[in-house]
Amino acid sequence: MNIYILGPGAAGKTTVGQIVADKLKYKFIDLDEMYLSTIGDIGDEIKQVGYESYAYKNIELYRKIKEDNQDNLVFILSSGFMTYDESIHSNIKSIQDDINNHEFSIMLMPSSDKQKCIDVIVKRQMDRKFTSNDYSKHRKVISERFDIYKDLGKYQIFSMDKPEEISKIILDRLFNDERERWNNFFDKLKDDHPLASKFPDESLVEYLEKSIIKPNNVLEIGGGNGRNSVYIAKLGLLVDTIDISDDAIRKTINLAKENDVKINAERISFFEFSSENKYDLIYDAGLFHHVFPHRRSDYIDKVFDGLKVGGVLGLIAFNEKMGTTANDEEIFKQRNMEGGISYPLEKLKQIFTNKFELMSYRPMKNCKSEDKVFGYDFVSASFWKKISR
């Protein structure tokens, strides 16, 4: 699989592309850098032989690189490459179509607003030491090409976020759309499926009823059908619950009505969620083992920032009995987490102990419907206390 990143100069293509390539362990190719190292300085070349001659050589260089490197590339295209016409090279149209229709061709620009985009790009270009300081020329070029750029690629990313954040958006695209995936899951959920249960997790019940933790307010992330949030609300606690699935939130609202309790339920990804509230308890009954590897550190930071000092994370995650044992590199290569990642205790410690203190860890108990609680031993329950800093 290859990834092509398109767009104007100074959009951040090279920086973002390098981050993506490093994560995937792919070969990184910047066409401009390859031209510089194999043919010469682009500016000097244009002055000496003209733009059309430079562009022809650039196309031929692209073809040669592609012949020598078939797969596993992050390829950064020159800013003008997708604007070349057939008067420059007879094959350019088919090359452009192949790139533009590729499953991972990504157009990157700072804004979908033309004037804002031009202003940002030109400022960045003027700040570069190695580019011309001809302000009017830079504005003219990006202005003429904007309408071409904005429709390029299979995906368009308009963002002025840091390169690290933009790279995560690109890496997200490697996997299935999570909202669509979980909507399909909950839409087709049969009554006999474990996650159709309306009973709360047995480990959560134990911790709350034995007053091992005493929260006043709780955020449940990846709340599913709301079974845990409803139980928490019945105890008289304030509950916010979020889930990426529209169907899951509808089920949560219906279950809350059935039980005559109030829950603040919102359809949103945890990574997009923000709240002025800080929580005593953030409870995760199965989200973490579905988090993409490149989002794992974001998960830790958001949980840490969302908890009050001394707050607790309750975590239900696949243990050694369930989930893929593939490492992150293999997961990226497969573009598949095989239903979730296995997290034995030692792996959890490596991930969490920098910001959290482990309070307890054990496999969940296998429970039957008559127990009125939920539990399977292929997942483990752990509770983590936020470390004060």
MARBA-78133 format. One record per residue (C-alpha): residue number from 1; y, z, x. Coordinates in pm, 1 decimal. Example, Ala and Ser with C-alpha at 12.3 -4.5 7.8 and 13.67 -1.06 7.14 Angstrom:
# MARBA-78133
nr:1, y:-450.0, z:780.0, x:1230.0
nr:2, y:-106.0, z:714.0, x:1367.0
***
This chain:
# MARBA-78133
nr:1, y:0.0, z:0.0, x:0.0
nr:2, y:352.2, z:-81.9, x:116.0
nr:3, y:687.2, z:57.3, x:9.5
nr:4, y:996.9, z:-163.6, x:23.1
nr:5, y:1341.6, z:-4.8, x:13.8
nr:6, y:1625.8, z:-237.0, x:-83.2
nr:7, y:1999.4, z:-207.1, x:-123.7
nr:8, y:2331.3, z:-223.0, x:58.3
nr:9, y:2398.2, z:-94.2, x:406.4
nr:10, y:2497.3, z:274.2, x:417.3
nr:11, y:2297.5, z:351.7, x:101.1
nr:12, y:2068.3, z:580.2, x:302.7
nr:13, y:1769.4, z:344.0, x:312.5
nr:14, y:1675.5, z:410.5, x:675.0
nr:15, y:1701.6, z:790.0, x:659.9
nr:16, y:1514.7, z:814.5, x:330.4
nr:17, y:1253.2, z:563.3, x:439.7
nr:18, y:1179.3, z:750.0, x:761.0
nr:19, y:1118.9, z:1072.6, x:568.2
nr:20, y:882.6, z:894.1, x:327.9
nr:21, y:696.0, z:726.5, x:613.5
nr:22, y:655.2, z:1058.8, x:795.5
nr:23, y:513.0, z:1224.0, x:482.8
nr:24, y:268.1, z:943.1, x:416.8
nr:25, y:185.4, z:882.8, x:783.6
nr:26, y:283.0, z:520.1, x:727.3
nr:27, y:432.3, z:283.3, x:981.4
nr:28, y:811.3, z:269.3, x:950.7
nr:29, y:982.0, z:-66.5, x:992.1
nr:30, y:1356.7, z:-120.9, x:970.1
nr:31, y:1421.4, z:-496.7, x:973.4
nr:32, y:1767.8, z:-455.5, x:1126.5
nr:33, y:1629.6, z:-239.7, x:1407.2
nr:34, y:1350.6, z:-489.7, x:1469.1
nr:35, y:1606.5, z:-770.8, x:1489.8
nr:36, y:1812.7, z:-569.4, x:1736.9
nr:37, y:1513.4, z:-494.0, x:1957.7
nr:38, y:1354.8, z:-841.3, x:1951.6
nr:39, y:1644.1, z:-1086.9, x:1910.4
nr:40, y:1974.1, z:-913.4, x:1974.5
nr:41, y:2280.1, z:-752.2, x:1822.2
nr:42, y:2331.0, z:-877.0, x:1466.3
nr:43, y:2710.9, z:-884.7, x:1487.9
nr:44, y:2706.6, z:-1079.9, x:1812.7
nr:45, y:2443.3, z:-1316.4, x:1674.7
nr:46, y:2651.8, z:-1396.6, x:1366.7
nr:47, y:2959.0, z:-1460.9, x:1583.0
nr:48, y:2767.7, z:-1692.9, x:1816.7
nr:49, y:2546.6, z:-1896.1, x:1580.9
nr:50, y:2678.0, z:-1819.6, x:1230.9
nr:51, y:2545.5, z:-1617.5, x:936.7
nr:52, y:2301.8, z:-1881.6, x:811.4
nr:53, y:2129.2, z:-1912.2, x:1148.1
nr:54, y:2105.4, z:-1533.2, x:1177.5
nr:55, y:1962.9, z:-1511.3, x:823.7
nr:56, y:1700.4, z:-1779.6, x:900.2
nr:57, y:1587.9, z:-1589.5, x:1210.4
nr:58, y:1580.5, z:-1267.7, x:1006.7
nr:59, y:1351.6, z:-1427.0, x:747.8
nr:60, y:1121.2, z:-1558.3, x:1018.5
nr:61, y:1115.7, z:-1215.2, x:1180.1
nr:62, y:1017.7, z:-1061.7, x:844.3
nr:63, y:733.0, z:-1312.5, x:807.2
nr:64, y:607.8, z:-1237.8, x:1158.3
nr:65, y:617.0, z:-862.0, x:1099.6
nr:66, y:423.0, z:-905.5, x:774.9
nr:67, y:159.5, z:-1117.6, x:948.6
nr:68, y:110.4, z:-847.5, x:1210.1
nr:69, y:127.6, z:-550.8, x:970.1
nr:70, y:-51.4, z:-590.7, x:639.1
nr:71, y:-59.1, z:-247.0, x:485.5
nr:72, y:64.8, z:113.1, x:491.5
nr:73, y:424.9, z:26.5, x:569.9
nr:74, y:759.2, z:166.9, x:466.3
nr:75, y:975.6, z:-142.6, x:504.8
nr:76, y:1356.7, z:-123.7, x:505.3
nr:77, y:1512.5, z:-460.1, x:422.9
nr:78, y:1844.0, z:-580.0, x:563.1
nr:79, y:2130.7, z:-538.5, x:317.7
nr:80, y:2169.8, z:-912.0, x:266.4
nr:81, y:1802.2, z:-1007.1, x:266.1
nr:82, y:1760.2, z:-1019.3, x:-111.2
nr:83, y:2079.6, z:-1226.5, x:-147.4
nr:84, y:1971.1, z:-1514.3, x:80.1
nr:85, y:1926.2, z:-1849.6, x:-95.3
nr:86, y:1701.2, z:-2149.6, x:-40.7
nr:87, y:1964.7, z:-2334.1, x:158.1
nr:88, y:1888.7, z:-2085.6, x:436.0
nr:89, y:1508.4, z:-2094.4, x:416.0
nr:90, y:1275.2, z:-2292.4, x:190.2
nr:91, y:1038.4, z:-1996.4, x:140.6
nr:92, y:1294.1, z:-1725.1, x:74.6
nr:93, y:1264.6, z:-1734.4, x:-306.2
nr:94, y:888.8, z:-1667.9, x:-304.1
nr:95, y:935.7, z:-1394.3, x:-41.5
nr:96, y:1207.3, z:-1227.1, x:-250.0
nr:97, y:997.1, z:-1252.9, x:-566.7
nr:98, y:699.1, z:-1093.9, x:-392.8
nr:99, y:914.6, z:-804.7, x:-274.0
nr:100, y:1101.4, z:-762.6, x:-600.9
nr:101, y:782.1, z:-756.7, x:-808.7
nr:102, y:589.7, z:-530.6, x:-572.9
nr:103, y:471.0, z:-208.8, x:-739.2
nr:104, y:670.7, z:-1.0, x:-491.0
nr:105, y:990.2, z:-192.1, x:-433.5
nr:106, y:1274.8, z:54.8, x:-465.8
nr:107, y:1644.9, z:-21.6, x:-486.9
nr:108, y:1866.4, z:257.7, x:-355.0
nr:109, y:2239.4, z:290.6, x:-425.3
nr:110, y:2471.0, z:591.9, x:-453.2
nr:111, y:2585.1, z:516.3, x:-810.2
nr:112, y:2531.6, z:277.7, x:-1100.8
nr:113, y:2908.5, z:276.2, x:-1150.4
nr:114, y:3039.3, z:-25.4, x:-960.6
nr:115, y:3368.8, z:115.9, x:-836.4
nr:116, y:3218.1, z:451.2, x:-743.6
nr:117, y:2935.0, z:278.7, x:-558.2
nr:118, y:3178.4, z:54.2, x:-370.0
nr:119, y:3398.9, z:348.8, x:-274.1
nr:120, y:3105.4, z:552.7, x:-140.5
nr:121, y:2941.5, z:264.4, x:47.2
nr:122, y:3264.3, z:146.9, x:207.7
nr:123, y:3358.3, z:499.3, x:317.1
nr:124, y:3016.1, z:544.5, x:476.2
nr:125, y:3039.8, z:207.7, x:647.0
nr:126, y:3386.2, z:284.0, x:782.2
nr:127, y:3251.6, z:612.4, x:924.0
nr:128, y:2983.7, z:427.1, x:1120.9
nr:129, y:3073.3, z:372.0, x:1484.1
nr:130, y:2867.5, z:55.4, x:1517.2
nr:131, y:3010.1, z:-138.7, x:1220.5
nr:132, y:3327.7, z:-339.5, x:1175.8
nr:133, y:3636.5, z:-147.8, x:1070.0
nr:134, y:3742.6, z:-430.9, x:841.2
nr:135, y:3791.8, z:-229.9, x:521.1
nr:136, y:3870.3, z:-531.3, x:299.1
nr:137, y:3564.7, z:-721.6, x:420.1
nr:138, y:3328.6, z:-430.9, x:342.8
nr:139, y:3473.3, z:-395.1, x:-9.5
nr:140, y:3445.1, z:-768.2, x:-72.6
nr:141, y:3082.1, z:-788.4, x:37.4
nr:142, y:2955.5, z:-492.9, x:-167.8
nr:143, y:3164.5, z:-601.0, x:-467.0
nr:144, y:3011.6, z:-950.6, x:-462.0
nr:145, y:2657.5, z:-820.4, x:-419.3
nr:146, y:2665.2, z:-519.7, x:-654.8
nr:147, y:2536.3, z:-705.9, x:-961.4
nr:148, y:2249.0, z:-846.1, x:-755.2
nr:149, y:2160.1, z:-510.2, x:-605.6
nr:150, y:2158.8, z:-308.1, x:-928.3
nr:151, y:1868.6, z:-500.9, x:-1080.8
nr:152, y:1651.8, z:-526.6, x:-770.5
nr:153, y:1313.2, z:-363.4, x:-731.6
nr:154, y:1051.0, z:-214.5, x:-955.4
nr:155, y:1245.2, z:111.6, x:-952.9
nr:156, y:1613.9, z:177.7, x:-916.5
nr:157, y:1742.9, z:503.3, x:-771.2
nr:158, y:2113.8, z:574.9, x:-809.4
nr:159, y:2176.5, z:896.7, x:-621.8
nr:160, y:2408.3, z:1071.3, x:-379.2
nr:161, y:2161.3, z:1354.5, x:-325.6
nr:162, y:2049.0, z:1449.7, x:21.3
nr:163, y:1793.5, z:1209.5, x:174.1
nr:164, y:1522.6, z:1476.9, x:147.2
nr:165, y:1570.5, z:1494.4, x:-230.0
nr:166, y:1574.2, z:1117.3, x:-273.3
nr:167, y:1253.6, z:1090.7, x:-69.5
nr:168, y:1084.9, z:1328.5, x:-315.2
nr:169, y:1180.1, z:1101.9, x:-605.9
nr:170, y:1014.8, z:811.9, x:-423.5
nr:171, y:703.6, z:1016.0, x:-348.3
nr:172, y:684.0, z:1121.3, x:-715.0
nr:173, y:638.1, z:753.8, x:-800.0
nr:174, y:308.0, z:747.8, x:-610.1
nr:175, y:149.2, z:951.8, x:-886.1
nr:176, y:117.6, z:917.0, x:-1262.1
nr:177, y:416.7, z:999.3, x:-1478.8
nr:178, y:364.0, z:1370.0, x:-1549.4
nr:179, y:541.1, z:1376.4, x:-1883.6
nr:180, y:333.7, z:1087.0, x:-2013.4
nr:181, y:16.1, z:1233.2, x:-1864.8
nr:182, y:55.3, z:1572.3, x:-2032.2
nr:183, y:174.0, z:1425.6, x:-2361.2
nr:184, y:-147.9, z:1225.1, x:-2372.8
nr:185, y:-348.0, z:1533.8, x:-2278.5
nr:186, y:-207.4, z:1758.9, x:-2551.9
nr:187, y:-208.8, z:1479.6, x:-2810.1
nr:188, y:-584.3, z:1432.3, x:-2758.8
nr:189, y:-666.9, z:1800.2, x:-2708.4
nr:190, y:-979.4, z:1897.9, x:-2903.8
nr:191, y:-1018.6, z:2240.9, x:-3058.4
nr:192, y:-1315.9, z:2321.6, x:-2835.4
nr:193, y:-1123.0, z:2253.8, x:-2512.2
nr:194, y:-1042.9, z:2569.2, x:-2310.9
nr:195, y:-669.0, z:2496.5, x:-2318.4
nr:196, y:-673.6, z:2479.4, x:-2698.3
nr:197, y:-731.1, z:2856.1, x:-2703.4
nr:198, y:-465.4, z:3065.9, x:-2876.1
nr:199, y:-557.8, z:3378.6, x:-2681.6
nr:200, y:-361.4, z:3507.9, x:-2381.1
nr:201, y:-496.1, z:3526.4, x:-2026.0
nr:202, y:-710.4, z:3835.0, x:-1978.1
nr:203, y:-542.0, z:3913.9, x:-1644.6
nr:204, y:-196.0, z:3901.3, x:-1801.5
nr:205, y:-309.0, z:4134.4, x:-2080.2
nr:206, y:-451.0, z:4377.9, x:-1824.5
nr:207, y:-132.4, z:4386.3, x:-1616.9
nr:208, y:98.6, z:4433.9, x:-1913.2
nr:209, y:-110.4, z:4675.7, x:-2118.4
nr:210, y:-180.6, z:4894.3, x:-1815.1
nr:211, y:192.4, z:4878.1, x:-1729.4
nr:212, y:114.9, z:4753.4, x:-1379.7
nr:213, y:421.9, z:4537.5, x:-1432.7
nr:214, y:698.1, z:4628.3, x:-1678.8
nr:215, y:912.5, z:4320.8, x:-1740.5
nr:216, y:1200.3, z:4299.9, x:-1986.2
nr:217, y:1233.0, z:3925.4, x:-1972.4
nr:218, y:980.6, z:3656.2, x:-1883.2
nr:219, y:984.6, z:3287.0, x:-1799.7
nr:220, y:658.6, z:3102.4, x:-1854.1
nr:221, y:638.0, z:2771.3, x:-1665.9
nr:222, y:393.8, z:2505.3, x:-1777.8
nr:223, y:344.1, z:2710.0, x:-2091.3
nr:224, y:105.3, z:2469.4, x:-2263.2
nr:225, y:50.8, z:2555.6, x:-2629.9
nr:226, y:240.5, z:2883.7, x:-2594.5
nr:227, y:-53.5, z:3126.1, x:-2619.0
nr:228, y:73.5, z:3351.0, x:-2337.1
nr:229, y:437.0, z:3333.0, x:-2445.7
nr:230, y:345.3, z:3432.5, x:-2801.0
nr:231, y:148.6, z:3730.7, x:-2672.3
nr:232, y:441.9, z:3837.6, x:-2452.6
nr:233, y:687.0, z:3799.8, x:-2741.7
nr:234, y:464.0, z:4017.6, x:-2960.8
nr:235, y:520.0, z:4295.9, x:-2710.0
nr:236, y:890.2, z:4277.6, x:-2786.9
nr:237, y:987.9, z:4107.6, x:-2461.4
nr:238, y:1238.4, z:3825.7, x:-2422.1
nr:239, y:1053.3, z:3501.6, x:-2347.4
nr:240, y:1167.6, z:3161.7, x:-2225.8
nr:241, y:896.1, z:2899.6, x:-2194.4
nr:242, y:911.4, z:2548.6, x:-2053.2
nr:243, y:669.5, z:2258.6, x:-2031.0
nr:244, y:705.3, z:1895.5, x:-1928.9
nr:245, y:511.2, z:1784.2, x:-2237.6
nr:246, y:684.3, z:1724.5, x:-2571.7
nr:247, y:353.5, z:1788.4, x:-2751.8
nr:248, y:301.5, z:2117.7, x:-2570.3
nr:249, y:643.5, z:2243.1, x:-2675.6
nr:250, y:578.8, z:2142.2, x:-3037.4
nr:251, y:253.8, z:2338.8, x:-3027.4
nr:252, y:438.4, z:2637.4, x:-2877.1
nr:253, y:701.8, z:2634.8, x:-3151.5
nr:254, y:434.2, z:2609.9, x:-3422.5
nr:255, y:229.0, z:2893.2, x:-3271.7
nr:256, y:538.9, z:3112.1, x:-3251.4
nr:257, y:611.4, z:3047.8, x:-3619.9
nr:258, y:251.7, z:3130.0, x:-3713.1
nr:259, y:289.7, z:3463.5, x:-3536.3
nr:260, y:646.9, z:3528.7, x:-3655.1
nr:261, y:788.6, z:3573.6, x:-3304.8
nr:262, y:1091.7, z:3427.0, x:-3130.6
nr:263, y:1047.0, z:3216.7, x:-2818.1
nr:264, y:1306.2, z:3003.4, x:-2642.3
nr:265, y:1105.2, z:2686.6, x:-2577.5
nr:266, y:1236.6, z:2388.1, x:-2384.3
nr:267, y:1082.4, z:2052.6, x:-2294.2
nr:268, y:1170.9, z:2013.5, x:-1928.3
nr:269, y:1014.5, z:1989.2, x:-1584.1
nr:270, y:1026.1, z:2312.5, x:-1386.2
nr:271, y:1195.9, z:2119.5, x:-1106.5
nr:272, y:1479.5, z:2019.5, x:-1339.2
nr:273, y:1504.2, z:2356.0, x:-1514.8
nr:274, y:1804.6, z:2578.5, x:-1449.8
nr:275, y:1910.8, z:2903.9, x:-1606.2
nr:276, y:2175.8, z:3166.9, x:-1553.9
nr:277, y:1903.6, z:3424.7, x:-1622.9
nr:278, y:1704.0, z:3598.8, x:-1353.5
nr:279, y:1357.9, z:3708.1, x:-1463.5
nr:280, y:1143.7, z:4015.4, x:-1412.5
nr:281, y:831.2, z:3801.0, x:-1444.8
nr:282, y:771.2, z:3429.9, x:-1398.1
nr:283, y:429.0, z:3345.1, x:-1530.3
nr:284, y:233.9, z:3032.8, x:-1437.6
nr:285, y:-97.0, z:2985.8, x:-1618.8
nr:286, y:-190.5, z:2660.4, x:-1448.0
nr:287, y:107.6, z:2459.3, x:-1328.1
nr:288, y:91.1, z:2526.1, x:-954.7
nr:289, y:-241.6, z:2353.7, x:-888.8
nr:290, y:-93.2, z:2037.7, x:-1046.0
nr:291, y:220.9, z:2038.1, x:-829.9
nr:292, y:245.8, z:1740.6, x:-593.9
nr:293, y:224.7, z:1837.2, x:-224.2
nr:294, y:582.5, z:1729.3, x:-149.7
nr:295, y:710.4, z:1949.5, x:-435.2
nr:296, y:526.0, z:2264.5, x:-325.9
nr:297, y:814.4, z:2409.7, x:-124.0
nr:298, y:1052.4, z:2338.2, x:-414.1
nr:299, y:820.2, z:2534.5, x:-641.6
nr:300, y:829.3, z:2834.5, x:-407.9
nr:301, y:1208.3, z:2822.2, x:-377.5
nr:302, y:1264.9, z:2789.0, x:-752.7
nr:303, y:1033.9, z:3079.0, x:-834.3
nr:304, y:1196.0, z:3293.9, x:-566.2
nr:305, y:1548.9, z:3210.8, x:-684.2
nr:306, y:1454.6, z:3261.4, x:-1049.6
nr:307, y:1324.4, z:3615.5, x:-1004.2
nr:308, y:1525.4, z:3932.7, x:-994.0
nr:309, y:1497.8, z:4150.6, x:-685.6
nr:310, y:1150.3, z:4302.0, x:-707.1
nr:311, y:1048.0, z:4046.1, x:-968.8
nr:312, y:690.9, z:3923.4, x:-993.2
nr:313, y:518.4, z:3586.3, x:-1006.6
nr:314, y:197.2, z:3581.0, x:-1207.2
nr:315, y:-14.0, z:3288.3, x:-1092.8
nr:316, y:-330.2, z:3134.4, x:-1236.8
nr:317, y:-470.7, z:2865.7, x:-1005.8
nr:318, y:-794.3, z:2685.2, x:-930.3
nr:319, y:-1003.7, z:2871.6, x:-674.5
nr:320, y:-1286.4, z:2740.4, x:-454.6
nr:321, y:-1495.5, z:2664.7, x:-766.6
nr:322, y:-1258.7, z:2398.8, x:-902.3
nr:323, y:-1016.7, z:2134.4, x:-782.0
nr:324, y:-992.4, z:1895.4, x:-491.9
nr:325, y:-1016.3, z:2023.9, x:-135.3
nr:326, y:-844.8, z:1712.0, x:1.9
nr:327, y:-556.0, z:1783.0, x:236.5
nr:328, y:-204.4, z:1661.8, x:161.8
nr:329, y:-238.5, z:1346.5, x:369.6
nr:330, y:-557.8, z:1250.7, x:183.4
nr:331, y:-392.0, z:1319.3, x:-153.2
nr:332, y:-102.0, z:1089.6, x:-66.3
nr:333, y:-345.4, z:824.6, x:52.4
nr:334, y:-552.3, z:847.3, x:-267.3
nr:335, y:-241.5, z:886.7, x:-486.9
nr:336, y:-456.6, z:1120.7, x:-691.0
nr:337, y:-498.0, z:1499.4, x:-705.4
nr:338, y:-830.7, z:1464.2, x:-889.4
nr:339, y:-729.0, z:1697.4, x:-1170.8
nr:340, y:-573.1, z:1964.5, x:-951.4
nr:341, y:-580.3, z:2124.9, x:-607.2
nr:342, y:-815.0, z:2407.6, x:-508.5
nr:343, y:-632.3, z:2717.9, x:-382.8
nr:344, y:-860.9, z:2984.5, x:-234.2
nr:345, y:-694.0, z:3312.5, x:-139.8
nr:346, y:-626.9, z:3227.8, x:225.3
nr:347, y:-454.7, z:2905.0, x:128.4
nr:348, y:-233.8, z:3090.1, x:-120.0
nr:349, y:-142.3, z:3344.8, x:145.6
nr:350, y:-33.2, z:3069.3, x:382.3
nr:351, y:194.1, z:2928.2, x:113.6
nr:352, y:340.7, z:3240.0, x:-46.1
nr:353, y:353.9, z:3526.3, x:204.1
nr:354, y:679.8, z:3415.8, x:363.5
nr:355, y:868.3, z:3505.5, x:44.6
nr:356, y:624.2, z:3712.6, x:-159.9
nr:357, y:404.7, z:4018.2, x:-117.5
nr:358, y:56.0, z:3991.0, x:-265.6
nr:359, y:-2.3, z:4262.6, x:-525.1
nr:360, y:-349.8, z:4160.7, x:-639.6
nr:361, y:-594.0, z:3872.3, x:-643.4
nr:362, y:-924.6, z:3822.1, x:-826.2
nr:363, y:-1118.0, z:3553.8, x:-1011.5
nr:364, y:-1056.6, z:3563.2, x:-1382.4
nr:365, y:-1332.8, z:3701.1, x:-1600.8
nr:366, y:-1538.9, z:3462.0, x:-1809.7
nr:367, y:-1440.1, z:3538.1, x:-2166.8
nr:368, y:-1580.0, z:3444.4, x:-2507.3
nr:369, y:-1377.6, z:3377.9, x:-2821.8
nr:370, y:-1475.2, z:3716.8, x:-2965.1
nr:371, y:-1305.3, z:3882.2, x:-2666.8
nr:372, y:-969.5, z:3762.5, x:-2803.9
nr:373, y:-853.4, z:3684.7, x:-2449.6
nr:374, y:-877.6, z:3376.7, x:-2230.3
nr:375, y:-1057.8, z:3354.7, x:-1895.6
nr:376, y:-1279.6, z:3137.5, x:-1673.5
nr:377, y:-1397.8, z:3225.7, x:-1325.0
nr:378, y:-1307.8, z:2887.8, x:-1174.9
nr:379, y:-946.5, z:3004.1, x:-1168.7
nr:380, y:-808.5, z:3313.3, x:-1001.8
nr:381, y:-529.3, z:3544.1, x:-1110.1
nr:382, y:-283.3, z:3666.3, x:-851.0
nr:383, y:42.2, z:3856.7, x:-875.4
nr:384, y:313.0, z:3825.6, x:-613.7
nr:385, y:620.5, z:4044.7, x:-570.8
nr:386, y:942.0, z:3888.6, x:-450.4
nr:387, y:1035.2, z:4017.5, x:-105.9
nr:388, y:1385.5, z:4165.5, x:-90.4
nr:389, y:1617.4, z:4002.1, x:163.4
***
